[in-house]
Amino acid sequence: MAKFYLMGNYTAQAFQGFLKDPNSDRSKAAQAAAEAVGAKFISYDALRGSFDFIAVVEGSFEQCAGVKIATEASGALKNINIFEAIILSGPTTEAVKIAAKYKAPGQ
């Protein structure tokens, strides 16, 4: 299983829900979404900056895309970006070796 980071933003609808229940545990909602598609939930944190949250899961890209589609369709989340963690060895090292053969025009 691959490790994925899902970063996104809450919508006005979600913020309205927070105001109604300031003690709501968003990590439980993230865990439920990940497990609903068969992914393994690792962690969830609120963020400062351009994104409101980050969820870490293990699974497939298709599972993460399923979470994105379902949660954005619900109206509570938007702008979910999916990032896959990679190991800089094995196939990635091979890709770098191949890329090193490329010479830009004029080099």
DSSP file (Angstrom, degrees, kcal/mol; ACC not computed):
  #  RESIDUE AA STRUCTURE BP1 BP2  ACC     N-H-->O    O-->H-N    N-H-->O    O-->H-N    TCO  KAPPA ALPHA  PHI   PSI    X-CA   Y-CA   Z-CA
    1    1 A M              0   0    0      0, 0.0     2,-0.2     0, 0.0    59,-0.1   0.000 360.0 360.0 360.0 140.9    0.0    0.0    0.0
    2    2 A A  E     -A   59   0A   0     57,-1.7    57,-2.4     1,-0.0     2,-0.5  -0.571 360.0-120.3 -90.8 157.4    1.2    3.5   -0.8
    3    3 A K  E     -A   58   0A   0     82,-0.3    82,-2.8    55,-0.2     2,-0.4  -0.851  31.6-171.2-100.0 133.9    1.0    6.4    1.6
    4    4 A F  E     -AB  57  84A   0     53,-3.1    53,-2.3    -2,-0.5     2,-0.5  -0.942  17.0-150.8-126.9 147.1   -1.0    9.5    0.5
    5    5 A Y  E     -AB  56  83A   0     78,-3.0    78,-2.7    -2,-0.4     2,-0.6  -0.978  11.4-164.0-114.3 123.4   -1.5   13.0    1.9
    6    6 A L  E     -AB  55  82A   0     49,-3.0    49,-2.5    -2,-0.5     2,-0.4  -0.942  10.9-179.9-110.5 117.2   -4.8   14.6    1.2
    7    7 A M  E     +AB  54  81A   0     74,-2.3    74,-3.6    -2,-0.6     2,-0.3  -0.946  17.3 132.7-118.4 136.9   -4.8   18.3    1.8
    8    8 A G  E     -A   53   0A   0     45,-1.4    44,-2.4    -2,-0.4    45,-1.5  -0.877  42.3 -95.4-161.6-167.2   -7.9   20.5    1.3
    9    9 A N  E     - B   0  78A   0     69,-2.8    69,-2.7    -2,-0.3     2,-0.2  -0.918  25.4-121.0-129.7 151.2  -10.2   23.2    2.5
   10   10 A Y  E     - B   0  77A   0     -2,-0.3    67,-0.2    67,-0.2     2,-0.2  -0.542  28.3-132.0 -81.9 155.5  -13.5   23.4    4.3
   11   11 A T     >  -     0   0    0     65,-2.0     4,-2.2    -2,-0.2     5,-0.2  -0.516  30.6 -99.2 -97.5 172.6  -16.5   25.1    2.7
   12   12 A A  H  > S+     0   0    0      1,-0.2     4,-2.2     2,-0.2     5,-0.2   0.873 125.8  58.8 -58.1 -36.6  -18.8   27.7    4.3
   13   13 A Q  H  > S+     0   0    0     62,-0.4     4,-1.6     1,-0.2    -1,-0.2   0.906 106.0  47.4 -59.5 -42.6  -21.2   24.8    4.9
   14   14 A A  H  > S+     0   0    0     61,-0.3     4,-2.0    62,-0.3    -2,-0.2   0.918 110.1  51.6 -66.1 -43.6  -18.5   23.0    7.0
   15   15 A F  H  X S+     0   0    0     -4,-2.2     4,-2.0     1,-0.2    -1,-0.2   0.865 106.4  54.8 -63.1 -35.1  -17.6   26.2    9.0
   16   16 A Q  H  X S+     0   0    0     -4,-2.2     4,-1.6     1,-0.2    -1,-0.2   0.894 107.2  51.0 -62.5 -39.2  -21.3   26.6    9.8
   17   17 A G  H  X S+     0   0    0     -4,-1.6     4,-2.0     1,-0.2    -2,-0.2   0.875 106.8  53.6 -64.8 -37.7  -21.3   23.1   11.2
   18   18 A F  H  < S+     0   0    0     -4,-2.0     6,-0.2     1,-0.2    -1,-0.2   0.897 106.5  52.6 -62.7 -40.3  -18.3   23.9   13.3
   19   19 A L  H  < S+     0   0    0     -4,-2.0    -1,-0.2     1,-0.2    -2,-0.2   0.864 109.8  48.5 -65.1 -35.3  -20.1   26.9   14.8
   20   20 A K  H  < S+     0   0    0     -4,-1.6    -1,-0.2     1,-0.3    -2,-0.2   0.862 131.2  18.6 -70.6 -35.8  -23.1   24.7   15.7
   21   21 A D    ><  +     0   0    0     -4,-2.0     3,-2.0    -5,-0.1    -1,-0.3  -0.694  66.4 176.3-138.0  82.3  -20.8   22.1   17.3
   22   22 A P  T 3  S+     0   0    0      0, 0.0    -1,-0.1     0, 0.0    -3,-0.1   0.704  81.2  58.1 -61.6 -19.2  -17.4   23.6   18.1
   23   23 A N  T 3  S+     0   0    0      2,-0.1    -5,-0.1    -5,-0.0    -2,-0.0   0.309  74.3 133.6 -94.4   9.4  -16.3   20.3   19.8
   24   24 A S    <   -     0   0    0     -3,-2.0     2,-0.9    -6,-0.2     3,-0.1  -0.335  56.7-130.7 -63.1 141.7  -16.8   18.2   16.7
   25   25 A D    >>  -     0   0    0      1,-0.2     3,-1.0     2,-0.0     4,-0.9  -0.806  21.7-174.4 -97.8  99.1  -13.9   15.8   16.0
   26   26 A R  H 3> S+     0   0    0     -2,-0.9     4,-2.2     1,-0.3     5,-0.2   0.763  79.8  67.7 -67.1 -25.0  -13.0   16.2   12.3
   27   27 A S  H 3> S+     0   0    0      1,-0.2     4,-2.5     2,-0.2    -1,-0.3   0.845  96.0  55.7 -64.8 -30.9  -10.5   13.3   12.5
   28   28 A K  H <> S+     0   0    0     -3,-1.0     4,-2.3     2,-0.2    -1,-0.2   0.890 107.4  48.6 -67.0 -38.4  -13.4   10.9   13.1
   29   29 A A  H  X S+     0   0    0     -4,-0.9     4,-2.2     2,-0.2    -2,-0.2   0.901 112.3  48.8 -66.8 -40.4  -15.0   12.1    9.9
   30   30 A A  H  X S+     0   0    0     -4,-2.2     4,-2.3     2,-0.2    -2,-0.2   0.907 111.6  49.5 -65.1 -41.6  -11.7   11.7    8.0
   31   31 A Q  H  X S+     0   0    0     -4,-2.5     4,-2.6     1,-0.2     5,-0.2   0.916 110.4  50.2 -63.3 -43.3  -11.3    8.2    9.4
   32   32 A A  H  X S+     0   0    0     -4,-2.3     4,-1.9     1,-0.2    -1,-0.2   0.899 110.9  49.6 -62.4 -40.8  -14.8    7.2    8.4
   33   33 A A  H  X S+     0   0    0     -4,-2.2     4,-0.9     2,-0.2    -2,-0.2   0.922 113.1  46.0 -65.0 -44.0  -14.2    8.5    4.9
   34   34 A A  H ><>S+     0   0    0     -4,-2.3     5,-2.3     1,-0.2     3,-0.8   0.936 114.8  46.3 -64.6 -46.4  -11.0    6.6    4.5
   35   35 A E  H ><5S+     0   0    0     -4,-2.6     3,-1.1     1,-0.2    -1,-0.2   0.810 102.4  65.4 -68.7 -28.9  -12.3    3.4    5.9
   36   36 A A  H 3<5S+     0   0    0     -4,-1.9    -1,-0.2     1,-0.3    -2,-0.2   0.803 107.9  41.1 -62.6 -28.6  -15.5    3.6    3.8
   37   37 A V  T <<5S-     0   0    0     -4,-0.9    -1,-0.3    -3,-0.8    -2,-0.2   0.371 123.6-102.5-101.0   4.3  -13.3    3.2    0.7
   38   38 A G  T < 5S+     0   0    0     -3,-1.1    -3,-0.2     1,-0.3     2,-0.2   0.568  77.0 134.1  90.1   9.0  -11.0    0.5    2.2
   39   39 A A      < -     0   0    0     -5,-2.3     2,-0.6    -6,-0.2    -1,-0.3  -0.537  59.2-113.8 -88.0 159.1   -8.0    2.8    2.9
   40   40 A K  E     -C   58   0A   0     18,-3.2    18,-2.5    -2,-0.2     2,-0.4  -0.843  26.5-136.4 -95.2 121.5   -6.1    2.7    6.2
   41   41 A F  E     +C   57   0A   0     -2,-0.6    16,-0.2    16,-0.2     3,-0.1  -0.622  29.5 168.5 -77.8 130.0   -6.5    5.9    8.2
   42   42 A I  E     -     0   0A   0     14,-2.8     2,-0.3     1,-0.4    15,-0.2   0.805  55.6 -31.4-106.6 -55.5   -3.2    7.1    9.7
   43   43 A S  E     -C   56   0A   0     13,-1.5    13,-2.7   -13,-0.0    -1,-0.4  -0.984  41.1-151.2-162.1 168.6   -3.7   10.7   10.9
   44   44 A Y  E     +C   55   0A   0     -2,-0.3     2,-0.3    11,-0.2    11,-0.2  -0.976  17.4 175.4-149.3 132.7   -5.5   14.0   10.5
   45   45 A D  E     -C   54   0A   0      9,-2.5     9,-2.3    -2,-0.3     2,-0.2  -0.996  28.9-124.2-140.1 146.3   -4.4   17.5   11.4
   46   46 A A  E     -C   53   0A   0     -2,-0.3     2,-0.3     7,-0.2     7,-0.3  -0.585  35.7-151.8 -79.2 151.9   -5.7   21.0   11.0
   47   47 A L        -     0   0    0      5,-2.4     2,-0.4    -2,-0.2    -1,-0.0  -0.884  15.6-136.8-127.2 155.8   -3.3   23.4    9.3
   48   48 A R  S    S+     0   0    0     -2,-0.3     2,-0.3     2,-0.0     3,-0.2  -0.909  73.5  35.5-101.6 140.0   -2.5   27.0    9.1
   49   49 A G  S    S-     0   0    0     -2,-0.4    -2,-0.1     1,-0.2     0, 0.0  -0.891 116.5 -17.2 123.1-152.2   -1.9   28.4    5.6
   50   50 A S  S    S+     0   0    0     -2,-0.3     2,-0.3     2,-0.0    -1,-0.2   0.749 124.2  53.9 -68.3 -25.6   -3.4   27.7    2.2
   51   51 A F        -     0   0    0     -3,-0.2   -42,-0.2     1,-0.1     3,-0.1  -0.852  66.1-153.2-112.0 148.5   -5.0   24.4    3.3
   52   52 A D  S    S+     0   0    0    -44,-2.4    -5,-2.4    -2,-0.3     2,-0.3   0.736  75.0   8.1 -88.4 -26.2   -7.3   23.8    6.2
   53   53 A F  E     -AC   8  46A   0    -45,-1.5   -45,-1.4    -7,-0.3     2,-0.4  -0.971  51.9-152.2-151.8 162.7   -6.4   20.2    6.9
   54   54 A I  E     -AC   7  45A   0     -9,-2.3    -9,-2.5    -2,-0.3     2,-0.4  -0.985  12.2-169.7-138.1 130.9   -4.2   17.2    6.0
   55   55 A A  E     -AC   6  44A   0    -49,-2.5   -49,-3.0    -2,-0.4     2,-0.5  -0.960   9.1-152.8-118.0 139.5   -5.2   13.6    6.2
   56   56 A V  E     +AC   5  43A   0    -13,-2.7   -14,-2.8    -2,-0.4   -13,-1.5  -0.956  24.3 163.6-114.3 127.1   -2.7   10.7    5.9
   57   57 A V  E     -AC   4  41A   0    -53,-2.3   -53,-3.1    -2,-0.5     2,-0.4  -0.934  31.2-136.0-137.1 159.7   -3.9    7.4    4.6
   58   58 A E  E     +AC   3  40A   0    -18,-2.5   -18,-3.2    -2,-0.3     2,-0.3  -0.970  60.9  75.0-115.2 136.6   -2.5    4.2    3.1
   59   59 A G  E    S-A    2   0A   0    -57,-2.4   -57,-1.7    -2,-0.4     2,-0.3  -0.955  79.6 -39.4 164.6-145.6   -4.2    2.6    0.2
   60   60 A S     >  -     0   0    0     -2,-0.3     4,-1.9   -59,-0.1     5,-0.2  -0.713  45.5-114.5-111.4 162.9   -4.5    3.2   -3.6
   61   61 A F  H  > S+     0   0    0     -2,-0.3     4,-2.9     1,-0.2     5,-0.2   0.900 117.7  57.1 -60.5 -39.5   -4.8    6.4   -5.6
   62   62 A E  H  > S+     0   0    0      1,-0.2     4,-2.1     2,-0.2    -1,-0.2   0.881 104.9  50.7 -61.7 -38.5   -8.3    5.2   -6.6
   63   63 A Q  H  > S+     0   0    0      2,-0.2     4,-2.0     1,-0.2    -1,-0.2   0.924 111.9  47.4 -64.1 -43.4   -9.3    5.0   -3.0
   64   64 A C  H  X S+     0   0    0     -4,-1.9     4,-2.4     1,-0.2    -2,-0.2   0.899 110.5  51.5 -64.4 -40.5   -8.1    8.5   -2.4
   65   65 A A  H  X S+     0   0    0     -4,-2.9     4,-2.8     1,-0.2    -1,-0.2   0.878 107.3  54.5 -63.4 -36.9   -9.8    9.8   -5.5
   66   66 A G  H  X S+     0   0    0     -4,-2.1     4,-2.6    -5,-0.2     5,-0.2   0.904 108.1  48.5 -61.9 -42.1  -13.0    8.1   -4.2
   67   67 A V  H  X S+     0   0    0     -4,-2.0     4,-2.8     2,-0.2     5,-0.3   0.929 112.0  50.1 -62.2 -45.1  -12.7   10.0   -0.9
   68   68 A K  H  X S+     0   0    0     -4,-2.4     4,-2.4     1,-0.2     5,-0.3   0.943 113.2  45.0 -58.4 -50.1  -12.1   13.3   -2.8
   69   69 A I  H  X S+     0   0    0     -4,-2.8     4,-2.1     1,-0.2    -2,-0.2   0.938 116.8  44.5 -61.8 -48.4  -15.2   12.8   -5.0
   70   70 A A  H  X S+     0   0    0     -4,-2.6     4,-1.1    -5,-0.2    -2,-0.2   0.914 117.1  43.2 -66.2 -43.8  -17.5   11.7   -2.2
   71   71 A T  H  <>S+     0   0    0     -4,-2.8     6,-1.1    -5,-0.2     5,-0.8   0.875 115.6  47.3 -75.5 -35.3  -16.4   14.4    0.3
   72   72 A E  H ><5S+     0   0    0     -4,-2.4     3,-1.1    -5,-0.3    -1,-0.2   0.885 109.9  54.5 -70.0 -35.7  -16.4   17.3   -2.2
   73   73 A A  H 3<5S+     0   0    0     -4,-2.1    -1,-0.2    -5,-0.3    -2,-0.2   0.782  98.6  64.2 -65.7 -26.0  -19.8   16.2   -3.5
   74   74 A S  T 3<5S-     0   0    0     -4,-1.1    -1,-0.2    -5,-0.1    -2,-0.2   0.729 108.3-125.8 -69.6 -20.4  -21.1   16.4    0.0
   75   75 A G  T < 5S+     0   0    0     -3,-1.1   -62,-0.4    -4,-0.5   -61,-0.3   0.395  87.2  98.4  91.3  -2.9  -20.5   20.1    0.0
   76   76 A A  S   <S+     0   0    0     -5,-0.8   -65,-2.0   -63,-0.1     2,-0.3   0.769  83.0  35.2 -88.6 -27.0  -18.4   20.1    3.2
   77   77 A L  E     +B   10   0A   0     -6,-1.1     2,-0.3   -67,-0.2    -2,-0.3  -0.862  60.5 176.8-127.4 158.8  -14.9   20.1    1.5
   78   78 A K  E     +B    9   0A   0    -69,-2.7   -69,-2.8    -2,-0.3    -5,-0.0  -0.968  57.8  31.8-151.3 165.1  -13.3   21.6   -1.5
   79   79 A N  E     +     0   0A   0     -2,-0.3     2,-0.5     1,-0.2    -1,-0.1   0.822  67.2 179.3  58.3  36.9   -9.9   21.8   -3.2
   80   80 A I  E     -     0   0A   0    -72,-0.2     2,-0.4   -12,-0.1   -72,-0.3  -0.597   8.7-163.7 -74.9 124.3   -8.7   18.4   -2.1
   81   81 A N  E     -B    7   0A   0    -74,-3.6   -74,-2.3    -2,-0.5     2,-0.5  -0.897   6.7-147.6-107.4 137.8   -5.2   17.7   -3.4
   82   82 A I  E     -B    6   0A   0     -2,-0.4     2,-0.4   -76,-0.2   -76,-0.2  -0.927  15.4-175.8-110.7 123.1   -3.8   14.2   -3.4
   83   83 A F  E     -B    5   0A   0    -78,-2.7   -78,-3.0    -2,-0.5     2,-0.5  -0.969  12.9-149.3-119.7 131.7   -0.1   13.7   -2.9
   84   84 A E  E     -B    4   0A   0     -2,-0.4   -80,-0.2   -80,-0.2     2,-0.2  -0.873  16.3-130.7-102.0 128.0    1.6   10.3   -3.0
   85   85 A A        -     0   0    0    -82,-2.8   -82,-0.3    -2,-0.5     2,-0.3  -0.531  28.5-165.3 -72.0 140.2    4.7    9.7   -0.9
   86   86 A I        -     0   0    0     -2,-0.2     2,-0.5   -84,-0.1   -84,-0.0  -0.905  18.9-127.6-127.0 157.2    7.6    8.2   -2.9
   87   87 A I        -     0   0    0     -2,-0.3     2,-2.0     2,-0.2     5,-0.4  -0.894  19.2-134.7-102.6 129.7   10.8    6.5   -1.9
   88   88 A L  S    S+     0   0    0     -2,-0.5     2,-0.3     4,-0.1    -1,-0.0  -0.307  82.1  62.7 -84.8  56.8   13.9    8.0   -3.6
   89   89 A S  S >  S+     0   0    0     -2,-2.0     3,-1.5     4,-0.0    -2,-0.2  -0.906  86.0  28.8-156.7-178.5   15.3    4.6   -4.5
   90   90 A G  T 3> S+     0   0    0     -2,-0.3     4,-1.8     1,-0.3     3,-0.4  -0.376 129.6   4.2  60.7-130.1   14.3    1.7   -6.6
   91   91 A P  H 3> S+     0   0    0      0, 0.0     4,-2.0     0, 0.0    -1,-0.3   0.824 133.2  56.1 -59.1 -32.9   12.2    2.7   -9.6
   92   92 A T  H <> S+     0   0    0     -3,-1.5     4,-2.2    -5,-0.4    -2,-0.2   0.918 105.2  51.3 -66.2 -41.4   12.6    6.4   -8.7
   93   93 A T  H  > S+     0   0    0     -3,-0.4     4,-2.3     1,-0.2    -1,-0.2   0.906 108.9  52.1 -60.0 -41.3   16.3    6.1   -8.8
   94   94 A E  H  X S+     0   0    0     -4,-1.8     4,-2.2     1,-0.2    -1,-0.2   0.901 107.3  52.2 -61.9 -40.4   16.0    4.5  -12.2
   95   95 A A  H  X S+     0   0    0     -4,-2.0     4,-2.6     1,-0.2    -1,-0.2   0.898 109.1  49.9 -62.9 -39.8   13.9    7.4  -13.4
   96   96 A V  H  X S+     0   0    0     -4,-2.2     4,-2.2     2,-0.2    -1,-0.2   0.897 108.8  52.3 -65.5 -40.1   16.5    9.9  -12.2
   97   97 A K  H  X S+     0   0    0     -4,-2.3     4,-0.5     2,-0.2    -2,-0.2   0.900 111.9  46.3 -62.1 -40.2   19.2    7.9  -14.1
   98   98 A I  H >< S+     0   0    0     -4,-2.2     3,-1.2     1,-0.2     4,-0.4   0.924 111.9  50.8 -66.7 -43.8   17.2    8.1  -17.3
   99   99 A A  H >< S+     0   0    0     -4,-2.6     3,-1.6     1,-0.3    -2,-0.2   0.843 100.1  64.5 -63.0 -33.4   16.5   11.8  -16.8
  100  100 A A  H 3< S+     0   0    0     -4,-2.2    -1,-0.3     1,-0.3    -2,-0.2   0.726  93.5  63.0 -63.5 -21.0   20.2   12.5  -16.3
  101  101 A K  T << S+     0   0    0     -3,-1.2    -1,-0.3    -4,-0.5     2,-0.2   0.702  83.4  97.6 -75.6 -19.1   20.7   11.4  -19.9
  102  102 A Y    <   -     0   0    0     -3,-1.6     2,-0.5    -4,-0.4    -3,-0.0  -0.509  58.0-163.3 -74.1 135.3   18.6   14.3  -21.1
  103  103 A K        -     0   0    0     -2,-0.2     3,-0.1     0, 0.0    -2,-0.0  -0.983  18.0-128.7-120.3 123.8   20.5   17.3  -22.3
  104  104 A A    >   -     0   0    0     -2,-0.5     3,-2.1     1,-0.2     0, 0.0  -0.276  45.2 -78.2 -64.3 154.2   18.6   20.6  -22.7
  105  105 A P  T 3  S+     0   0    0      0, 0.0    -1,-0.2     0, 0.0     0, 0.0  -0.302 121.0  23.0 -54.4 133.3   18.9   22.4  -25.9
  106  106 A G  T 3         0   0    0     -3,-0.1    -2,-0.1     1,-0.0     0, 0.0   0.420 360.0 360.0  88.7   0.0   22.2   24.3  -26.1
  107  107 A Q    <         0   0    0     -3,-2.1    -3,-0.1    -4,-0.0    -1,-0.0   0.451 360.0 360.0 -93.9 360.0   23.9   22.1  -23.5
